[in-house]
Amino acid sequence: MATDEDLAAEVAKLPEANRTASWSRSQRDYTAEVEMLSAVFDRIGELIRVTAATRGARGRQPQLAPRPVNAVEQERKRMAQVKHQKLADRLLRRPAR
């Protein structure tokens, strides 16, 4: 798939937001071993940040390893995005003073 030129052409046509969206694991692929490896990954990121902070560096929070997302969480996220968009639209329609 990595060398499939037709697939690459189709992906390049996608809007930028779809290509940069974060990914998550499926429930089927998420085992106890994957959870433990994800926890280790998260802690290593925190250790790197703390080590850099002791040397005076200011960094952002490390990105956590992806976890499975269920339908309820997806719907909550969608509802929050809709609410945000409605507020943004309302603010943009307000006349300037």
N, C-alpha and C positions, 0 to 999 in steps of 0.2 A: 504494500500500500504506500510506503514511503517514496517509492520511485514511480508511482502511477501518475503520469502527466495529466490524464483526463480528470482524475480526482483533484489534483492540485489546481487545475483550472476552475473547477466547480467551487472549491473552498475559497479561492481568490475572489470569486464573485459575491461571496457572502458579505453582509454588512460587517463593519469593523467590530461592533459590539458583540456579535455572535462568535467571532473568532477569539476574542480575548476573555470570554466568560469563564469563570472558574468551573472546574469539573468536580464531580463527587463520585464516590464509589456506589455501586449498586448493593442492595441488601444481600443479594445472593453471593457476592464476592467477599463480603465482609465477615471474616472469621475472627476467632479469639486471637490468633497469631497476628493477623493484620492489625487488630486493635492495639496489641502490645507493641508492635513495630511503630505504629503511628504515635503512641505515647512516647516511645524512645526518641523518635524524630522530633516531636514537640519539645522535649526536655533538652535535647542537644541544641536546638535553636535558641532556647532560653539561656543555656550556658554560654553560647557564643556571644549573645547580647550582653550578658553580665560581665563576661571577660573583657569585652570591648569597652564597656562602661567604666571598668576599673582603670582603664588606660586613658580615660577622658573622652572617649567617643560617645556621641549621642546618636543612637539609632532608633529605628522604628520597631514596633513589636514584631517578632518573627511570625511568619504565616504558618498557621497550624496545618497539619496533614488533613486532607479531605476525609470527611466522615459520610456515611450514607445519609441521604435526605429522604424523608418519607413524604407522602402526599399532603399531609396536614401542614408540614413545614413549608412545602412548596406553595400551598394555597395562602398561608400567612404572608409569605414573602410577596406573592403576587398582589394581595390585597394592600399591603404596605406601599408597593410601587404605584398602584392605582391611586391611593390616597395622596401620596406625594405628588403625583402628576396633576391631580385635581387642584391641590393647593398652589402648585407652581403656575398652573394656567390662570387661576383666580388672581394671583399676585401680578402676573404679567398683564392682565387686562385692566388693573387698577390705573386710573389716570395719574400722571406725574404731577406733583405739586410744585 
